């Protein structure tokens, strides 16, 4: 399984494959389970349908590693349009952004300025911006940018960040973020990281995920626990119940198209659930990382592809 995961992550960087799948009917058939569509209107339509089930959403306009400030501002414009549409429709939705899409590799100051602008817009419209975590080489700069934006009095609470449980450093990062009152989405991690900085085995990642999840729930800040693993969900539900922590104080997050049965069950049990809804034409890297993160999705896709 680790070999399959590494192979899928490597393929996520393959440019010829990316061009082929993002521009072919075959690719469109493959991605429909996990991608809301290619246009902003597609994402809003899916968000409305998910909201009708009592489930909130976070919207992600797919795209990574822009090459100019013009591209970064163009990507940000999509999110500003999203925030206006969310406010206009009163959807139960917020947005998730990647710093590489906001120009961090061209200029960290550019990315910080763009995300701060999005946070200002989100605050004004009653929404929220989550900054996704990417490869470990960007972990510290991502945390620094989020912490500086959150430290602005007018933006406190308007921005949060993602922490990846497979990194050794995440325990101390979570402690610091809790101390500063920053909202966290906890996930396992979907990149191929070296043994020097990341737990190599799934069992180790699960143990760390559970420990970090308990820390977040105990903090009483409104955090998000992102997993499809029923055993981890059950353990964290039991922990919250034992501490008499109201389920309304945190939320479970899952990916669009994955474990819809578990999403509905949690809603029926009174827990908050939010679904991560990606859209856009640049979907291939995201799609491949989802397969790498949960290889069972590969079998699921194969069954449904040949059945259709």
C-alpha positions in Angstrom: 0.0 0.0 0.0 2.8 2.6 0.7 4.2 1.8 -2.8 0.8 2.5 -4.4 0.5 5.7 -2.4 3.9 6.9 -3.4 3.2 6.0 -7.1 -0.1 7.9 -7.1 1.5 11.0 -5.5 4.3 10.8 -8.1 1.7 10.6 -10.9 0.0 13.8 -9.5 3.1 15.7 -10.7 3.1 14.2 -14.2 2.4 17.0 -16.6 1.6 15.0 -19.7 -0.9 12.9 -17.8 -2.4 16.0 -16.3 -2.9 17.6 -19.7 -4.5 14.5 -21.0 -6.9 13.9 -18.2 -7.9 17.5 -17.6 -8.8 17.9 -21.3 -10.4 14.6 -22.1 -13.9 13.0 -21.8 -12.2 10.1 -19.9 -11.0 12.5 -17.3 -14.4 14.1 -17.0 -15.9 10.7 -16.3 -13.3 9.8 -13.7 -13.5 13.1 -11.7 -17.2 13.4 -11.4 -17.3 11.5 -8.1 -14.9 13.9 -6.3 -15.1 17.2 -8.3 -18.3 19.4 -8.3 -17.6 20.6 -11.8 -15.5 23.0 -13.7 -17.4 26.3 -13.1 -18.2 28.4 -10.0 -21.9 27.8 -10.8 -21.4 24.1 -10.6 -19.9 24.4 -7.1 -22.7 26.6 -5.9 -25.3 24.2 -7.2 -23.6 21.3 -5.4 -23.3 23.4 -2.2 -27.0 24.1 -2.3 -27.8 20.4 -2.7 -25.4 19.4 0.2 -26.9 22.2 2.4 -30.3 20.7 1.9 -29.1 17.6 3.7 -28.1 19.6 6.7 -24.4 19.5 5.8 -22.2 22.6 5.5 -19.6 23.0 2.8 -16.2 24.5 2.2 -15.5 25.5 -1.4 -12.1 25.1 -3.1 -11.3 26.6 -6.5 -8.7 24.1 -7.7 -5.4 25.3 -8.9 -1.8 25.3 -7.7 1.5 26.9 -8.3 0.7 30.0 -10.2 3.6 31.6 -12.1 2.8 35.3 -11.8 1.0 37.9 -9.6 -1.5 38.3 -12.3 -2.5 34.6 -12.1 -2.6 34.8 -8.3 -5.0 37.8 -8.3 -7.1 36.1 -11.0 -7.4 33.0 -8.7 -8.3 35.3 -5.8 -11.0 36.9 -7.8 -12.8 33.6 -8.1 -12.9 33.4 -4.3 -14.2 36.9 -3.9 -17.0 36.0 -6.3 -17.6 32.9 -4.2 -17.8 34.9 -1.0 -20.3 37.3 -2.6 -22.4 34.4 -3.9 -22.3 32.7 -0.5 -23.5 35.9 1.2 -26.2 36.4 -1.4 -27.6 32.9 -1.2 -27.1 32.6 2.6 -25.5 29.3 2.0 -23.9 27.4 4.9 -20.4 27.6 3.3 -16.9 29.0 3.6 -13.8 28.8 1.4 -10.5 26.9 1.4 -7.4 28.4 -0.3 -3.9 27.2 -1.1 -1.0 29.6 -0.8 0.7 28.3 -3.9 -2.4 29.5 -5.8 -2.2 32.9 -4.0 1.4 33.4 -5.3 3.5 32.4 -2.2 6.2 31.0 -4.4 6.5 34.3 -6.3 6.3 36.4 -3.1 5.2 35.5 0.4 4.1 39.1 0.9 1.9 38.9 -2.2 0.2 35.7 -0.8 -0.3 37.3 2.6 -1.8 40.4 1.1 -4.2 38.4 -1.0 -5.3 36.1 1.8 -5.7 39.1 4.1 -8.0 40.6 1.5 -10.0 37.4 1.4 -10.2 37.3 5.2 -11.5 40.9 5.2 -14.2 40.0 2.6 -15.1 36.9 4.6 -15.4 38.8 7.8 -17.6 41.5 6.2 -19.9 38.8 4.8 -20.0 36.6 7.9 -17.9 33.8 6.3 -14.5 32.3 7.0 -11.2 31.5 5.1 -9.3 28.2 5.7 -5.8 28.1 4.4 -5.0 24.6 3.3 -1.7 23.0 4.1 0.6 21.8 1.3 4.0 20.2 1.2 6.2 20.4 4.3 8.5 22.9 2.7 5.6 25.4 3.0 4.5 24.5 6.5 6.2 27.2 8.4 5.5 30.0 6.0 1.8 28.9 5.9 1.6 29.0 9.7 3.4 32.4 9.9 1.1 34.0 7.4 -2.1 32.7 9.0 -0.9 33.8 12.5 -0.1 37.3 11.3 -3.4 37.7 9.6 -5.3 36.3 12.6 -3.4 38.7 14.9 -5.0 41.7 13.2 -7.8 42.8 15.5 -10.3 43.2 12.7 -9.6 39.7 11.3 -9.4 37.6 14.4 -11.5 34.5 13.8 -11.9 35.1 10.1 -9.0 32.8 9.1 -7.9 29.3 10.1 -5.4 26.7 8.9 -4.9 23.0 8.3 -2.6 20.7 10.4 -1.4 17.4 9.0 -1.1 14.6 11.6 1.6 12.7 9.8 4.2 15.5 10.6 6.2 15.1 13.8 6.0 18.8 14.4 2.2 19.0 14.5 1.9 18.5 18.2 3.8 21.7 19.0 2.0 23.5 16.1 -1.4 22.6 17.5 -0.4 23.7 21.0 0.7 27.1 19.6 -2.4 27.5 17.4 -4.7 26.7 20.3 -2.9 29.2 22.5 -3.5 31.9 19.9 -7.2 30.9 19.4 -6.8 29.9 15.7 -9.2 27.4 14.3 -7.7 24.2 12.9 -8.7 21.6 10.5 -6.9 18.4 11.4 -6.2 15.9 8.5 -3.8 13.0 8.1 -1.8 14.5 5.2 -1.7 13.7 1.5 1.9 14.4 0.3 4.9 12.2 0.1 7.2 13.4 2.9 10.6 12.0 4.1 11.0 9.8 7.1 13.0 12.5 8.9 9.9 14.7 9.3 6.8 12.4 9.0 5.5 9.2 10.5 6.1 6.4 8.0 3.2 4.1 9.0 -0.5 4.6 8.9 -0.8 3.2 12.5 1.5 5.9 13.8 -0.3 8.6 11.9 -3.6 7.3 13.4 -2.3 7.5 16.9 -1.0 11.0 16.4 -4.3 12.0 14.7 -6.3 10.8 17.7 -4.1 12.6 20.2 -4.2 15.9 18.3 -8.0 15.5 17.8 -8.5 15.2 21.5 -6.4 18.3 22.1 -8.5 20.3 19.6 -11.8 19.1 21.0 -10.6 19.9 24.6 -9.6 23.4 23.6 -13.3 24.5 23.2 -12.3 26.5 20.1 -14.4 25.5 17.1 -12.1 23.2 15.2 -12.7 20.7 12.4 -11.8 17.0 12.4 -11.2 15.8 8.9 -11.4 12.0 8.5 -13.4 9.2 6.9 -12.0 6.6 9.4 -14.9 5.4 11.5 -12.7 4.1 14.3 -11.2 7.6 14.7 -14.6 9.2 14.5 -16.0 6.9 17.2 -13.0 7.5 19.4 -13.3 11.2 19.2 -17.1 11.1 19.7 -16.5 9.0 22.9 -13.8 11.5 24.1 -16.1 14.4 23.7 -19.0 12.6 25.4 -16.7 11.6 28.3 -15.7 15.3 28.7 -19.3 16.5 28.4 -18.3 18.6 25.4 -21.3 19.7 23.3 -21.1 18.3 19.7 -21.9 21.8 18.5 -18.4 22.9 19.7 -16.6 21.2 16.8 -17.3 19.6 13.4 -16.3 16.6 11.3 -15.2 17.2 7.8 -15.2 14.9 4.8 -14.5 15.1 1.1 -17.2 15.5 -1.5 -18.1 12.1 -2.8 -16.6 10.1 0.0 -18.4 8.3 2.8 -21.8 9.9 2.3 -23.3 7.3 4.5 -21.1 8.3 7.4 -21.9 12.0 6.8 -25.6 11.4 7.0 -25.2 9.2 10.1 -23.3 11.9 11.9 -25.9 14.5 11.0 -28.6 12.3 12.3 -26.7 11.8 15.5 -26.5 15.6 16.0 -23.0 16.3 15.0 -21.9 19.1 12.7 -20.6 18.0 9.3 -18.9 20.0 6.6 -18.0 18.6 3.1 -14.9 19.9 1.2 -16.3 20.7 -2.3 -13.6 21.3 -5.0 -14.3 22.6 -8.5 -12.4 23.9 -11.5 -10.5 22.8 -14.6 -7.2 22.2 -12.8 -8.4 19.2 -10.9 -5.9 16.5 -11.7 -3.3 17.0 -8.8 -6.1 17.1 -6.2 -7.8 14.0 -7.7 -4.6 12.0 -7.6 -3.8 12.9 -4.0 -7.3 11.8 -3.0 -6.6 8.4 -4.5 -3.2 8.3 -2.8 -4.7 9.3 0.5 -7.3 6.5 0.4 -6.4 3.8 -2.2 -9.8 2.2 -1.6 -11.1 5.0 -3.8 -9.2 3.6 -6.7 -11.2 0.3 -6.5 -14.4 2.3 -6.0 -13.7 4.3 -9.2 -12.9 1.2 -11.2 -16.1 -0.5 -10.2 -18.3 2.4 -11.1 -16.4 3.4 -14.2 -16.9 0.0 -15.8 -20.4 -0.3 -14.6 -21.5 2.9 -16.3 
